[in-house]
């Protein structure tokens, strides 16, 4: 590889150099014939021709290798693997009543907490936080390396821990955004678990905000488009104003609309490969392993050769051959 190919343009100075050296040979031959006289001109010419040839060759090689040094050839080097500076993951869980739906076994909420436990198991050494939202977002566990604290809380998540109604998606995401520790060179990733139903808040500006703050979001759709009847924790059916059992369906269109940015991804929690696919995304976004090949510059080789040739050139010019010069 050549770092500075424009240096090869300097090879255009070689033709003028050849011309100058040839003119010097012609002039030197003429001067020696005039100075040496009839008896010594032959011997002088032999020595002059040899010295002119070697001195000209060495000066040409000096120029060529100087140009090659300026071109900065690179090669070899070592392949290095640089790990990322770490990842902070904020699990953001919708705990509204619709998350009790059983269209995803055993329920949308239980499937979400099981997947969170799987993430913690498969991402050792990272830091985690837990945010839940219903009518508003609440940070349950701040960023911590103690993954056991997150696992301890997960079984207790249910809609009854907060009395508010609805599902304020905007508040949940903003609480997650504010959960990250500022001033640290760590990759920030939000793992959002929601069915997107009965949501409130304005999410239109969130994609721009998370991109500006270099935050990645993985949205896990926790329900199905077919939906399911809803029952309370005690097993009683939830009845609407018309006396019918409430049917809850995932708002897939909303969740996919949120994932229009290059740093926001939508996955369905029902997918059998959701864990592997999402871990692949996390590793890719976090730059878990950056492989680089640091090429070594080879200009020193050509520069050393150029210095050697100019030294030999000077030696040839000043060395007295057979005491003639």
C-alpha positions as CSV (number, residue, x, y, z in Angstrom):
1,X,0.0,0.0,0.0
2,X,1.1,3.5,-0.8
3,X,0.1,6.4,1.5
4,X,1.2,9.2,-0.8
5,X,0.9,8.1,-4.4
6,X,1.2,11.7,-5.6
7,X,5.0,11.5,-4.7
8,X,5.4,9.4,-7.8
9,X,5.0,12.6,-9.9
10,X,8.6,13.4,-8.8
11,X,9.8,10.7,-11.2
12,X,9.3,13.2,-13.9
13,X,12.5,14.9,-12.8
14,X,14.5,11.8,-13.9
15,X,14.6,12.7,-17.7
16,X,16.0,16.2,-17.0
17,X,18.5,14.5,-14.6
18,X,19.6,12.1,-17.3
19,X,20.1,15.0,-19.7
20,X,22.2,17.0,-17.2
21,X,24.4,13.9,-16.4
22,X,24.9,13.3,-20.1
23,X,25.8,16.9,-20.7
24,X,28.3,16.7,-17.8
25,X,29.9,13.6,-19.4
26,X,30.3,15.4,-22.8
27,X,31.8,18.5,-21.2
28,X,34.1,16.5,-19.0
29,X,35.4,14.4,-21.9
30,X,36.1,17.5,-23.9
31,X,37.9,19.2,-21.0
32,X,40.1,16.1,-20.4
33,X,41.1,15.9,-24.0
34,X,42.3,19.5,-23.8
35,X,44.0,19.2,-20.5
36,X,45.5,15.7,-20.7
37,X,47.4,16.1,-23.9
38,X,48.3,13.4,-26.3
39,X,50.0,11.0,-23.9
40,X,47.7,11.1,-20.8
41,X,44.2,11.6,-22.4
42,X,43.6,7.9,-22.7
43,X,44.3,7.0,-19.1
44,X,42.4,10.1,-17.8
45,X,39.4,9.2,-20.0
46,X,39.2,5.6,-18.6
47,X,39.2,6.8,-15.0
48,X,36.8,9.6,-15.8
49,X,34.3,7.3,-17.6
50,X,34.3,4.8,-14.7
51,X,33.8,7.5,-12.1
52,X,31.2,9.3,-14.1
53,X,29.2,6.0,-14.6
54,X,29.2,5.1,-10.9
55,X,28.6,8.6,-9.6
56,X,25.7,9.1,-12.1
57,X,24.2,5.7,-11.2
58,X,24.4,6.5,-7.5
59,X,22.8,9.9,-7.8
60,X,20.0,8.4,-9.9
61,X,19.4,5.7,-7.3
62,X,19.5,8.4,-4.5
63,X,16.7,10.3,-6.3
64,X,14.6,7.1,-6.9
65,X,14.8,5.8,-3.4
66,X,14.1,9.3,-2.0
67,X,10.9,9.4,-4.0
68,X,9.9,6.0,-2.8
69,X,10.5,7.1,0.8
70,X,8.3,10.1,0.3
71,X,5.6,7.8,-1.1
72,X,5.4,6.1,2.3
73,X,4.9,2.4,1.4
74,X,3.1,0.5,4.1
75,X,2.7,-3.2,4.8
76,X,2.7,-6.0,7.4
77,X,1.6,-4.7,10.7
78,X,-0.4,-6.4,13.4
79,X,-4.0,-7.3,13.6
80,X,-5.5,-6.1,16.8
81,X,-8.9,-6.6,18.5
82,X,-10.1,-3.7,20.5
83,X,-13.1,-4.4,22.8
84,X,-15.7,-1.8,23.5
85,X,-15.6,0.5,26.5
86,X,-18.7,-1.2,27.9
87,X,-22.5,-1.2,27.5
88,X,-25.2,0.2,29.7
89,X,-28.6,-1.4,29.2
90,X,-31.8,0.1,30.5
91,X,-34.7,-2.4,30.6
92,X,-37.9,-0.4,30.2
93,X,-41.0,-2.4,30.9
94,X,-44.7,-1.6,30.2
95,X,-46.6,-2.7,33.3
96,X,-50.1,-1.6,32.2
97,X,-53.0,-3.9,32.5
98,X,-52.8,-5.0,28.8
99,X,-49.4,-6.7,29.6
100,X,-51.3,-9.4,31.4
101,X,-52.6,-10.6,28.0
102,X,-51.9,-14.3,27.4
103,X,-51.7,-14.3,23.6
104,X,-48.0,-14.7,24.3
105,X,-47.3,-17.6,26.7
106,X,-47.4,-17.4,29.7
107,X,-48.2,-13.7,29.5
108,X,-46.8,-10.6,27.8
109,X,-45.3,-9.4,31.1
110,X,-43.9,-12.7,32.2
111,X,-42.4,-13.4,28.8
112,X,-40.8,-9.9,28.9
113,X,-39.2,-10.5,32.4
114,X,-38.0,-14.0,31.3
115,X,-36.3,-12.4,28.3
116,X,-34.7,-9.7,30.5
117,X,-33.2,-12.5,32.7
118,X,-31.9,-14.2,29.6
119,X,-30.2,-10.9,28.5
120,X,-28.5,-10.6,31.9
121,X,-27.3,-14.1,31.7
122,X,-25.9,-13.7,28.2
123,X,-24.3,-10.3,28.7
124,X,-22.0,-10.7,31.7
125,X,-19.9,-7.8,32.7
126,X,-22.3,-5.1,31.4
127,X,-24.3,-2.6,33.6
128,X,-28.1,-2.6,33.9
129,X,-30.9,-0.4,35.0
130,X,-34.7,-1.1,35.3
131,X,-37.4,1.3,34.4
132,X,-41.2,0.6,34.5
133,X,-44.0,2.7,33.2
134,X,-47.7,2.9,33.3
135,X,-49.2,6.4,33.7
136,X,-45.7,7.6,34.1
137,X,-42.1,6.3,34.0
138,X,-40.4,5.2,37.2
139,X,-36.7,4.3,37.6
140,X,-36.8,1.2,39.9
141,X,-33.0,0.4,39.7
142,X,-30.3,2.8,38.7
143,X,-27.4,1.8,36.5
144,X,-25.5,-0.9,38.3
145,X,-23.1,-3.8,37.8
146,X,-25.2,-5.9,40.3
147,X,-27.4,-7.8,37.9
148,X,-28.9,-9.8,40.8
149,X,-30.7,-6.7,42.0
150,X,-32.6,-6.6,38.7
151,X,-33.4,-10.3,38.8
152,X,-34.7,-9.9,42.3
153,X,-37.2,-7.3,41.4
154,X,-38.5,-8.8,38.1
155,X,-41.0,-11.4,39.7
156,X,-42.8,-8.6,41.5
157,X,-43.6,-6.5,38.4
158,X,-47.4,-6.2,37.8
159,X,-50.0,-3.5,37.0
160,X,-51.1,-3.3,40.7
161,X,-47.8,-1.7,41.9
162,X,-49.0,1.6,40.6
163,X,-52.5,2.9,40.7
164,X,-52.3,5.1,37.5
165,X,-54.0,4.0,34.3
166,X,-52.9,3.9,30.7
167,X,-49.5,3.4,29.2
168,X,-47.4,6.6,28.9
169,X,-44.8,5.4,26.4
170,X,-43.1,8.8,26.1
171,X,-42.6,9.1,29.8
172,X,-41.2,5.6,30.0
173,X,-38.6,6.2,27.2
174,X,-37.6,9.6,28.6
175,X,-37.1,8.1,32.1
176,X,-34.9,5.5,30.5
177,X,-32.9,8.2,28.6
178,X,-32.3,10.0,31.9
179,X,-31.2,6.8,33.6
180,X,-27.9,6.8,31.8
181,X,-24.8,8.1,33.5
182,X,-23.5,11.2,31.7
183,X,-19.8,11.8,30.9
184,X,-18.9,8.1,30.4
185,X,-17.6,6.5,27.2
186,X,-20.1,3.6,27.3
187,X,-22.6,2.5,24.7
188,X,-26.2,3.3,25.7
189,X,-28.9,0.9,24.8
190,X,-32.6,0.9,25.8
191,X,-34.5,-2.4,25.7
192,X,-38.2,-1.4,25.6
193,X,-40.9,-4.1,26.3
194,X,-44.5,-3.0,25.4
195,X,-47.6,-3.9,23.4
196,X,-48.1,-0.3,22.4
197,X,-51.7,-0.4,23.4
198,X,-53.6,2.6,24.9
199,X,-50.5,4.6,24.9
200,X,-50.2,8.3,25.8
201,X,-47.5,10.9,25.3
202,X,-45.9,12.4,22.3
203,X,-43.3,10.0,20.8
204,X,-42.7,11.9,17.5
205,X,-39.5,13.6,18.6
206,X,-38.0,10.7,20.5
207,X,-36.2,9.2,17.5
208,X,-34.3,12.5,16.9
209,X,-33.5,12.8,20.5
210,X,-32.1,9.3,21.0
211,X,-30.0,9.6,17.8
212,X,-28.6,12.9,18.9
213,X,-27.6,11.4,22.3
214,X,-26.2,8.2,20.5
215,X,-28.7,5.9,22.2
216,X,-29.9,2.7,20.6
217,X,-33.4,1.4,21.3
218,X,-34.6,-2.2,20.8
219,X,-38.4,-2.3,20.9
220,X,-39.9,-5.7,21.8
221,X,-43.5,-6.1,20.7
222,X,-45.0,-8.2,23.5
223,X,-48.4,-9.1,22.0
224,X,-50.1,-10.2,18.8
225,X,-52.3,-8.6,16.2
226,X,-55.0,-11.2,16.9
227,X,-55.1,-10.1,20.6
228,X,-56.5,-11.8,23.6
229,X,-59.1,-11.4,26.4
230,X,-57.9,-9.6,29.5
231,X,-58.2,-10.9,33.0
232,X,-57.1,-9.4,36.3
233,X,-54.4,-10.9,38.5
234,X,-57.2,-12.6,40.5
235,X,-58.4,-14.3,37.3
236,X,-61.6,-12.2,36.8
237,X,-62.3,-10.9,33.3
238,X,-62.0,-7.2,32.6
239,X,-65.3,-5.8,31.4
240,X,-65.7,-2.7,29.1
241,X,-68.5,-0.1,29.3
242,X,-70.7,-2.3,27.1
243,X,-70.4,-5.3,29.3
244,X,-68.0,-7.2,27.0
245,X,-64.7,-8.8,28.0
246,X,-61.9,-6.4,27.0
247,X,-59.9,-7.6,24.0
248,X,-56.3,-6.4,23.9
249,X,-54.3,-6.2,20.7
250,X,-50.7,-5.1,20.1
251,X,-50.4,-1.8,18.3
252,X,-47.8,-3.1,15.8
253,X,-48.2,-0.1,13.5
254,X,-47.1,2.3,16.3
255,X,-44.1,0.2,17.3
256,X,-42.9,-0.2,13.8
257,X,-43.4,3.5,13.1
258,X,-41.1,4.3,16.1
259,X,-38.4,2.1,14.5
260,X,-37.8,4.2,11.5
261,X,-34.4,5.5,12.6
262,X,-31.2,3.6,12.0
263,X,-30.6,3.2,15.7
264,X,-34.1,2.0,16.7
265,X,-35.0,-1.7,16.0
266,X,-38.3,-3.5,16.3
267,X,-38.5,-7.2,17.2
268,X,-41.4,-9.4,18.2
269,X,-41.0,-11.2,21.5
270,X,-42.8,-14.3,20.1
271,X,-40.0,-14.9,17.6
272,X,-38.0,-18.0,18.7
273,X,-34.7,-16.4,17.7
274,X,-35.5,-13.0,19.4
275,X,-32.7,-13.4,22.0
276,X,-30.0,-14.3,19.5
277,X,-31.1,-11.6,17.0
278,X,-31.2,-8.9,19.7
279,X,-27.8,-9.9,21.2
280,X,-26.3,-9.7,17.7
281,X,-27.8,-6.1,17.3
282,X,-26.4,-5.2,20.7
283,X,-22.9,-6.4,19.9
284,X,-23.0,-4.7,16.6
285,X,-24.2,-1.4,18.0
286,X,-21.8,-1.6,20.9
287,X,-18.8,-2.5,18.7
288,X,-18.0,-5.4,20.9
289,X,-14.9,-6.3,18.9
290,X,-13.3,-3.9,16.5
291,X,-10.7,-5.7,14.4
292,X,-8.0,-3.4,12.9
293,X,-4.8,-4.0,11.0
294,X,-2.3,-1.3,11.8
295,X,0.0,-1.2,8.8
296,X,3.6,-0.4,9.4
297,X,5.3,2.4,7.4
298,X,8.2,1.2,5.3
299,X,9.6,4.6,4.4
300,X,12.6,4.0,6.6
301,X,13.9,1.2,4.3
302,X,13.9,3.5,1.3
303,X,15.3,6.5,3.2
304,X,18.2,4.4,4.5
305,X,19.0,3.2,1.0
306,X,18.8,6.8,-0.3
307,X,21.3,7.9,2.4
308,X,23.6,5.1,1.6
309,X,23.6,5.9,-2.1
310,X,24.3,9.6,-1.5
311,X,27.2,8.6,0.8
312,X,28.6,6.3,-1.9
313,X,28.2,9.1,-4.5
314,X,30.2,11.5,-2.4
315,X,32.9,8.8,-1.8
316,X,33.2,8.1,-5.5
317,X,33.5,11.8,-6.3
318,X,36.3,12.5,-3.8
319,X,38.1,9.1,-3.8
320,X,41.5,9.4,-5.7
321,X,41.6,6.6,-8.2
322,X,45.2,5.6,-8.9
323,X,46.4,9.0,-7.8
324,X,45.1,10.4,-11.0
325,X,42.6,12.8,-9.4
